[in-house]
Amino acid sequence: MPGFIADGKRRMPHSKPRMPTFLYVPLRTAEPKDKEIFQPLLRCLKIVRRIHRPEYFILRNLTVKGPNQTIETFFTDGRIDLILLHPKPMLTSQPTMTVRQAREAARQWMVEQASAIPGFCAAYTAGSTNWLPDDADLTITSDLDIMVVIADQNQAGKRGKFLYRDTLLEVSYLAKDQLQSPEQVLSDYHLAPSLRTTKVTFDPLGYLAPLIAAVSRDYAKRSWVRARCANARNKVLRNLQSIDQNMALHDQVMACLFAAGITTHILLVAGLRNPTVRMRYVAVRELLAEYGHLEFHEGFLELLGAAQITQTRVSRHLAALADIFDAAAMVIKTPFPFASDISHSARPIAIDGSFDLIRRGCHREAMFWIAVTHSRCQKVLTCDAPEELTHSIRNSYQGLAGDLGVLTFADIQRRRIEIERILPNVCELAEKIIAVNDKIEG
């Protein structure tokens, strides 16, 4: 603020070595006194939709000891108490491709790479892209899921996200034992839709072909639709039962978020819709509107804690998350199951995808994945980052948890009771949808 006398002092201190102010620090000599360089609010969002040159970000604001003076550094051994982030270029620099092109890349990866995996049995495409036509565009906020069926159970559950021939692939490993019979698959609300809609398979041993045929034949039968709804309901209860007071706050919040979020899957399964992950609240709103139960959507948002949140507040949470995401992606070492979702490759999905939902007016629905991603980043930084850094971002996460109404264990217990209370109503509505869904057989 040039020319302005702060608190009656006529001199502002020079920047100290290794002690930047809380604003932008140019890569040159220190600025004269009484001069600061301001950056626009929500600086992260300004670069989301365009190609940009590398930038350095200061992850957090340094604590202020006096009105015009920052405190001393935490470290006295020559280290610095901030992280300079140099993010990889955004995938917006890549041209948009069609789903057909992405599927061809997936096919090539299966043949060239997956087939060389020890214990390989088969591979098939899964996830939301299965529900898209060949000529649809695959945007930067989407990846293409591949399931690799393997004989070795020790590899099952592993996931990886990476670019292959300009296509962002997410590869998951599935134990062969999970696909032993059509009945086992038909009752699983994740496996059955993927095998029914898969568009690309690599099945050199002929293992998948009879399974896919059986699942396609019986998928829409009423008994199996109900079985998959029950499978989703049981998953809600398992998430609620996993919540423990001794867990870290971010783990409690994640279990609560997924318990609330899977309630939407019960209805999506009843409607024979894609039980999508990140877009579940948008998908269930469309389903409820089609079946004349749109008022129920507000109940889902209440369970999430996002019914009353404003677009401005969501944008601020996303702006804070963008920096925190970059820090977590840089320091992550622990092989968490979700590690591939906290990576530079996944940034367009987690950050750009959430921004796109906000832009479309779906800011409340966007809070699900923003909160999940922030919780995961918090877990990564707690385990793999210095304590000083973890402490500095804690307020941001607590602000998000507070906005969702799950800041304390008592809050989470109240939310847990509310989810359990509304669950029978969700199942009752699922039955109504099944009853009038003309695509359900028998």
N, C-alpha and C positions, 0 to 999 in steps of 0.2 A: 504494500500500500504506500507508494511513493508520496513523500511530502506530508504524511500524516503522523502526528505525534502520539505514540501509543502510551497511555497511562502517564502522560506528562514527561516521559523520557524523550530527550532530543536525539538520542543515538540508539541505533539498533545494533546488536552484536553481529560481528562477522560470523559466517559459517565456520565451525571448527573442523579440523581435519577429522575424517571418519564420522562426522556428525552432521548429516544433512538436515535441513529443515523438513517439515512435513509435506512440502510441496515438491514440485519437479526439480531434479538436480541435473543441469546440463552437463555434458561431458567436456567442460572447459574450466578455466579458472573461475574463482568465486566472484559473484556479482558484487557491485558496490553496496555499501550499507544503505538502508532505507529502501531496498528494492526487492520485491518478491515476484515470482512468476506464477500466476494463477492458472490452473487447469480447469476446464469445464466440469460441472457436476456429471456424474455417471460416465467418467472418461472411458470405461471399458466398452460401453455400448457404442461409442462413436466409431469403433473399428470393426464391429462385428460383420457388417455387410459389405466390406470392400477390402481390396488388397492393400496392405500397408507395409511400410518398411519396418524393420525391427525397432522396438521401443524398449526402454527400461522402465520398470515399474517399481515404486517403493511399496512393499506389501502392506505396510501399516503406518499409522501416524505415531511418531515418537511421543512419549509422555512429556508433558510440559511441567516444568518446575516453577516457573514464574511466567508472567504475562508475555515476556519477550525472550525467554531463554529456555532451551531444552535441557533435560537432565543429562548427566554424564552417561557414557556408554555402559552397557552391562558388563562388557568384557574389558579386561585390562592387559590382555596378553597379545595385543596386536590384531585381534579379530574384529569384525564389525558386527553390529547388532541389527542388520537388515539383510534382506535377500534381494539381489538384483535379478529380475526375471527377464529372460530373452526368449519369448515364446517362439515356437516354430511358426512358419507362415500358415495362415488359415487356409482351410481347404476350399475356400471360396475362389482361390486361384485356379482350381480345377474346373474344366468345363462340365456342365451338367450332362449326364449320360442317360440313356433309356434303361428301363428295367431289363429289356432284352440283352443289352450290352453287359449289364452287371451279371446277369445269369450266365452268360457265356464265360465271363471271367471266373465265376464260381465253378463252372464245369471244368475249366482248364486247371484251376487249383486242385480240384478233387483228383483229377487224373495225374497231374504232375507232382503234387506234393502230398496229398492225403494218402494216396496209395502206398507211399513209402513209410508210413507210420507203423511201427511194430504192433502187431495184433489188429491191423486194420480189417474191418469187416465190410463196411459200406459207408456212404455219405449221402446226405440229402439236404436240400434247402429248407429253411424253416422261417418262422417269424412273419412280420407284416408284409414283406415284399411278395410272399406267396399269394397274397390277396390282390395284387396289382396286375393289370394287363401288361403285356410285353411292351406296348408303345408308351406307357406312362413314364414320366421323368423320375429319375432317382435323385433326389435333392441331396445337398450336403448334410442335411440334418437326419439322414437315414443311412443305415448300414444294411448289409445283406447277411443274414444268419445262415450258418452251415452247421449241421449236426454230424459229427463223425462217430460212427458206431465202432467200438473197439472191444476186444476180448479181455483186455487187462483192466480189471476194476480199479486198480491203483491210479490209473490215469483219468478215470471218470470224474466229471465235475470241473475239470480244468477249462479255462476259457482264454481266448486271446483275440485282440482286435488289431488289425493291421491293414495297410494298403497293399493290394495286389492288382497289378494292371489298372491302376487308377480307380479301383473299386475298394471301398472300405468293407472288409469282411470281418464278421465276428464268428469265430469258430469255437464250438463247444464240444466236449467229448462226452459221449453217452455209453454207458456199459451195455454190452449185448444182453445182459440179464434183464434189463429194463424193457426189452422188446421180445419177451419170450412167447407171448401169445396175443392174438387180436383182442381178447377180453381185457388183458392187462393194459393195453394201449387205449382201448375205447373208454375206459373209466378214468383216464388221466386227462385233465382238462388242458394241459399244455401239449402233451405228445400227440393226442388224437387230431387236433386241428392242423398241426404241422404236417403229419403224414397224409391227411386227407387232401391238403391243398398243395403239397410239394410239387414244384415245377421242374426241378433238376435233381436227378439221382445218379449216383455212381455205385452200381451194385454188381460187381464182377462175379460174385458167388451166388447171385440170385436169392440173397437172404431177405431183401426188403419187398420184392415183388408180391409174394402171396400175402404178406402183412398189409401192404398198402391196399390191395384188392379187398381184403376183408374189412378193413377200417372204412374204406369208401362205401362199401355196401351197407354197413350197419350204423354209420356215424349219426344219421338223423333219426334213428329209432328212439322213441320216447324213453324207453328204459335206460338207454345209454346216455341220453341228454340229462336225465335226472341223476344218473350216477356221477356224471362230471360236475353237475351243480353241487352235489354232496361232497365231491372231492375238493372243490373250491371252498365250500363252507368249512370243512375240516381244516383246511390250511389257514383260514382266518383264526380258528380257535387255537391252532398250534402256535401261531405268532403271539397271540395274547398270553398263552400259558408260558411262553419263553421269557416274559418280562419279569425281571428280578430287581429288587431294590439295590442290590450290590453291583449291578451293571453300571457302566458309565452312562451318562445322560444321553450321549449320541446313540448308544446301542439300544437304550430304552425307547428313544424317539423313533429309530428305524423300525423296531418291531411293531410299534404302535402305528406308524405310517403304513406299513405293508398290511397289517391287519385291517385297517380302514380301507386301504386301496383294493384289497382282494374282494371286498364286498361288491365292488363294481363288476368283477369278473363273473360272479354268480349270475348276474343278469345278462352279461354278454354271452355266456355259455348258453343260457336259456334261449337267447335270440339267435343262436348259431352264428355269432359274430366273432371276430378276431379278439381274443383276450390279450390285447396289446399291453405293453408295459408302460412306456412313458406317456402315451396318449390315452390312457384308460378313461380318464374323466371326460375328455372330449367325446370319446366313442360311446360311453354310456349315456351321455346327454343326448346324442343323436338317436340312440335306441329308445330312450324314454319318450322323446318327442314323437317318434314314429308310432309308438304304442299308446300314446295319450296319457302318459304318466310323468310329464315333465316336472311337475311339482316335487317329485321324489328326488330330483337332482340336488335340490337345496339341502336335503337331509344328508346326502353323500358329502357335500362340501362342508357341512357342519361337523361330520365325523373327522374330516381332514383338518378342520380348524381354519378353513380358508373362506368361509361363506361371507364374511364381512370385510375381508382385506381389500385395500384399494390398489388400483393399478400402479400408482406412484410408489406405494410401499413395496410391492412385488418387484418393481424395477430396481429399487434400491437394494433389495436382497440379492438380486441377480448381479448387480454391479459389484457388490462386495464378494459374491461367490466367484466371479471371474478371476480376481486376483488370487483368492484362496485356492481355487482349482489349479492355477498355474504353479503355485508353491507346492501343493500336494503332489502334482504330477512330477515335479522335479526331484522331490526327496523320497518318494515311495520306494521302499525296499522289501517290506513284508509282503509275502505272496497271498494277499487277501483274495477271496473268491471274486470280488468285484474289481480287482486291480486294473483290468483292461478298460473299465469305465472311467478311471481316473488317469488318463494318459493324454498326450498331445493329439493322438489320433481321434480320441473320443470327444475332444473339446467342441467341435461343431455340433455334435448331438446334444451335449449337456448344456452348453452356453448358447450357441446360435439357435438351437431348437427351442429353448425356453424363451429366448427373445422373440422368436417368430410367433409363438403362442400369445405372448403379451401384445404384440403388434396386431394380432387378429382379434383382440378383445377377450381372449381366454386366459386372463392373468390369474384368475382363481384356480383354474384347472392346471396352470403351469406350476403352481406352488408345490404340487406333489413331487415332481422330479427335481425341482430346485431344492426342496427340503431333504430328499433322499441323497442327492449329490453332496449337499453341504454336510450332512451327517457322515457320509463316507469320507469326505475330505478331513473332517474333524478327527475321525478315527485314524486316518493315515498320519496326520500331523502329530497326534498324540503319541503314536508309536514310533515314528521315524524322524521327527523334527526336534530341534533343540527346545527345551522347556520355555526359553524366553520367547520363542516364536509362537509356541502353542498358547502361552498366556496372553500374548498380544492380540490374538484373533478370537479369543473366547467370548468377548463381549458381542461380537458380530453374530456368533452362533446362538448365544443366549437371547439376543434380540429376535432372531428368527423363531426359536422355540417359544418365546413369549408371545409372539404374534399368533402362533398356531395354538396357543393355550396348553402347551405341554412342557413347561419350564421346570417343573418339579415332579418327583415321584408321585406326590398326591394328585397333581394334575393328570398324570398319565393313568393313574388308577381310576380317576373319574372318567377319563376317555374310554378306558377299557370297559368299564361298566356300561357306558353308553353304546359301545359297539356291540356288546353282548345283548343289550336290550333291543337294539334295532335289527339284529341278525334274523330273528324269525320273520319280521316284516319283509325283509329282503327276499327270503326264501319263499314266502307267500306270493310276492309279486313275481318271482321267477316262475312259479306254477301257473300264474295267470298268463304270462307270456307264452309258456309252453302250450297252454290250452288253445290259444288263438293263432299260434304260429303255423301257417299252412305248409311250411316246409318240413315240419316234424311228422314222422310216420309212426303208425301203430298206436 
